[in-house]
């Protein structure tokens, strides 16, 4: 006999899959487009200028997201030498986290428009606690149809993945920018490869959680101020 817990697991799996494909595809395309506009028009970049999900999803990253709660999409190989100027290079490395933040913010605005201000607190608590549940939504919004609640769950998952991937890419992208701009001698040192691997790992451990909380509250407060423009009070 199929119980409700099993059904919830299946729904969660489908929700994560849809949100992962959408977010990685849009963010990957946006970064490729940005990098090309900033000066890197190599054939490799051209390959990522597509909305084909198969180009942007990473099987290992998807697996880790499903079973470990942390993941990634395909890494776009930026050629820093092709981008002139430190500011333009900074934009290239940070274009993907900006895209993920945009996805998270727009998803929150969509929830806000349908469910009202109360959903800000509910969605943010789900994202921070990493407990995104359809049953929890259905108990709070009993008047909504199952279809609307399922779509809402996808938007919450888009927020979760958008925030998580934005933070991860912000840290990694920031380190890549710093390593190319300021740390070239260190990278070429005897233990350069080890340092370039260990330092980002340490930064992720130290900064991921506080940055995640900061981003969640940032987009939540921003959405609150946008509420009147959406006719939500």
C-alpha positions as CSV (number, residue, x, y, z in Angstrom):
1,X,0.0,0.0,0.0
2,X,1.3,3.4,-1.0
3,X,1.3,5.8,2.0
4,X,1.3,9.6,2.1
5,X,5.0,9.7,3.1
6,X,6.0,7.9,-0.1
7,X,3.8,10.2,-2.2
8,X,5.5,13.2,-0.6
9,X,8.9,11.8,-1.4
10,X,8.0,11.3,-5.0
11,X,6.5,14.8,-5.3
12,X,9.7,16.3,-3.6
13,X,11.9,14.4,-6.1
14,X,9.9,15.7,-9.1
15,X,9.9,19.2,-7.6
16,X,13.7,19.2,-7.1
17,X,14.2,17.9,-10.7
18,X,12.1,20.6,-12.3
19,X,13.6,23.4,-10.2
20,X,17.2,22.1,-10.8
21,X,16.7,21.9,-14.6
22,X,15.1,25.3,-14.8
23,X,17.6,27.2,-12.6
24,X,20.8,25.6,-14.0
25,X,19.6,26.1,-17.6
26,X,18.6,29.8,-17.2
27,X,21.7,30.7,-15.0
28,X,24.1,28.8,-17.4
29,X,22.7,30.5,-20.4
30,X,22.8,33.9,-18.8
31,X,26.5,33.5,-17.8
32,X,27.4,32.3,-21.2
33,X,25.6,35.3,-22.8
34,X,27.3,37.7,-20.3
35,X,30.8,36.3,-20.8
36,X,30.4,36.6,-24.5
37,X,29.3,40.2,-24.3
38,X,32.2,40.9,-21.9
39,X,34.8,39.7,-24.5
40,X,35.1,35.9,-24.3
41,X,33.6,34.8,-27.6
42,X,35.4,31.4,-27.9
43,X,33.7,28.4,-29.4
44,X,33.5,26.8,-25.9
45,X,31.3,29.7,-24.7
46,X,29.1,29.4,-27.9
47,X,28.3,25.9,-26.9
48,X,26.6,27.1,-23.7
49,X,24.5,29.8,-25.5
50,X,21.5,27.4,-25.6
51,X,18.5,26.7,-23.5
52,X,19.0,23.0,-23.9
53,X,19.0,21.6,-20.4
54,X,21.4,18.8,-21.3
55,X,24.1,21.3,-21.8
56,X,23.7,22.9,-18.4
57,X,22.9,20.1,-16.0
58,X,25.7,18.2,-14.3
59,X,24.8,14.6,-13.5
60,X,27.1,14.5,-10.5
61,X,25.9,17.9,-9.3
62,X,22.3,16.8,-9.7
63,X,22.9,13.5,-7.8
64,X,24.6,15.4,-4.9
65,X,21.6,17.8,-4.8
66,X,19.1,15.0,-4.6
67,X,20.9,13.0,-1.9
68,X,23.3,15.4,-0.1
69,X,21.4,18.7,-0.3
70,X,24.2,20.5,-2.2
71,X,24.9,20.5,-5.9
72,X,25.9,22.4,-9.0
73,X,25.3,22.8,-12.7
74,X,27.8,22.6,-15.5
75,X,30.8,24.9,-15.0
76,X,31.3,27.3,-17.9
77,X,35.0,27.6,-18.7
78,X,35.7,31.3,-18.7
79,X,39.0,32.5,-20.4
80,X,40.1,35.4,-18.2
81,X,42.7,36.5,-20.7
82,X,40.0,37.2,-23.3
83,X,38.2,39.7,-21.0
84,X,39.9,43.1,-20.7
85,X,39.7,44.9,-17.4
86,X,39.3,43.7,-13.8
87,X,35.7,45.0,-13.5
88,X,34.6,43.2,-16.6
89,X,36.2,40.0,-15.4
90,X,34.5,40.4,-12.0
91,X,31.1,40.7,-13.8
92,X,31.9,37.5,-15.8
93,X,32.6,35.4,-12.7
94,X,29.7,36.9,-10.8
95,X,27.1,36.7,-13.6
96,X,26.0,33.2,-12.6
97,X,25.3,34.0,-8.9
98,X,23.5,37.1,-10.1
99,X,21.3,34.9,-12.3
100,X,20.5,32.5,-9.5
101,X,19.6,35.4,-7.2
102,X,17.3,36.8,-9.9
103,X,15.6,33.4,-10.3
104,X,15.1,33.2,-6.5
105,X,13.8,36.7,-6.3
106,X,11.3,36.3,-9.2
107,X,10.1,33.1,-7.7
108,X,9.4,34.7,-4.4
109,X,7.5,37.6,-6.1
110,X,5.4,35.0,-7.9
111,X,4.5,33.3,-4.6
112,X,3.8,36.7,-3.1
113,X,1.4,37.6,-5.8
114,X,-0.6,34.4,-5.4
115,X,-0.4,33.8,-1.6
116,X,0.0,37.2,-0.1
117,X,2.6,38.6,2.4
118,X,2.2,35.6,4.8
119,X,4.0,33.4,2.3
120,X,7.3,35.4,2.8
121,X,7.7,34.0,6.3
122,X,6.6,30.5,5.3
123,X,8.9,30.2,2.2
124,X,11.9,31.7,4.0
125,X,11.5,29.3,6.9
126,X,11.3,26.4,4.5
127,X,14.4,27.5,2.7
128,X,16.5,28.1,5.8
129,X,15.4,24.9,7.5
130,X,15.7,22.9,4.2
131,X,12.3,21.3,4.9
132,X,10.2,22.1,1.8
133,X,6.9,20.2,2.3
134,X,3.7,20.1,0.2
135,X,1.7,18.9,3.2
136,X,2.8,22.0,5.2
137,X,1.6,24.2,2.4
138,X,-1.7,22.4,2.1
139,X,-2.4,22.7,5.8
140,X,-1.9,26.5,5.7
141,X,-3.6,27.1,2.4
142,X,-6.5,24.6,2.4
143,X,-8.5,26.8,0.1
144,X,-6.0,26.4,-2.8
145,X,-6.1,23.6,-5.3
146,X,-3.6,20.8,-5.4
147,X,-2.3,22.1,-8.7
148,X,-1.6,25.6,-7.3
149,X,0.1,24.1,-4.3
150,X,2.3,21.9,-6.5
151,X,3.3,24.9,-8.5
152,X,4.0,26.8,-5.3
153,X,6.3,24.1,-4.2
154,X,8.3,24.4,-7.4
155,X,8.7,28.1,-6.8
156,X,9.9,27.5,-3.2
157,X,12.4,24.9,-4.5
158,X,13.5,27.5,-7.1
159,X,14.2,29.9,-4.3
160,X,16.1,27.2,-2.3
161,X,18.2,26.2,-5.3
162,X,18.7,29.8,-6.4
163,X,19.9,30.9,-3.0
164,X,22.1,27.8,-2.5
165,X,23.7,27.9,-5.9
166,X,24.1,31.7,-5.8
167,X,26.1,31.4,-2.5
168,X,28.2,28.6,-3.8
169,X,29.0,30.3,-7.1
170,X,29.6,33.6,-5.3
171,X,32.3,32.0,-3.1
172,X,33.9,30.0,-5.9
173,X,33.6,32.8,-8.5
174,X,35.0,35.3,-6.0
175,X,38.0,33.0,-5.3
176,X,38.6,32.4,-9.1
177,X,38.6,36.2,-9.7
178,X,41.0,36.8,-6.8
179,X,43.3,33.9,-7.9
180,X,43.6,35.2,-11.4
181,X,43.8,38.9,-10.4
182,X,45.9,38.8,-7.3
183,X,47.1,35.3,-6.5
184,X,48.9,34.2,-9.7
185,X,52.3,33.9,-8.0
186,X,50.7,31.7,-5.3
187,X,49.0,29.6,-7.9
188,X,52.3,28.9,-9.6
189,X,54.1,28.0,-6.4
190,X,55.2,24.5,-5.5
191,X,52.0,23.7,-3.7
192,X,49.8,25.9,-5.9
193,X,47.4,23.2,-7.1
194,X,46.8,22.1,-3.5
195,X,46.2,25.6,-2.3
196,X,43.8,26.4,-5.1
197,X,41.8,23.3,-4.1
198,X,41.9,23.6,-0.3
199,X,41.2,27.3,0.1
200,X,37.8,27.4,-1.8
201,X,36.8,24.3,0.3
202,X,37.6,26.1,3.5
203,X,35.8,29.3,2.3
204,X,32.7,27.2,1.5
205,X,32.7,25.7,5.0
206,X,33.2,29.1,6.7
207,X,31.0,31.3,4.6
208,X,28.2,29.3,3.0
209,X,25.8,29.2,5.9
210,X,26.1,32.9,6.9
211,X,25.9,34.0,3.3
212,X,22.8,31.9,2.8
213,X,21.1,33.5,5.7
214,X,22.1,36.9,4.5
215,X,20.8,36.3,1.0
216,X,17.5,34.8,2.3
217,X,16.7,37.8,4.4
218,X,17.9,40.1,1.7
219,X,15.5,38.8,-1.0
220,X,12.8,38.5,1.6
221,X,13.0,42.2,2.6
222,X,13.3,43.2,-1.0
223,X,10.2,41.3,-1.9
224,X,8.3,42.9,0.9
225,X,9.1,46.4,-0.5
226,X,8.0,45.2,-4.0
227,X,4.7,43.9,-2.6
228,X,2.7,47.2,-3.1
229,X,3.7,47.2,-6.8
230,X,2.2,43.8,-7.1
231,X,-1.0,44.9,-5.4
232,X,-0.2,42.9,-2.3
233,X,-0.8,44.5,1.0
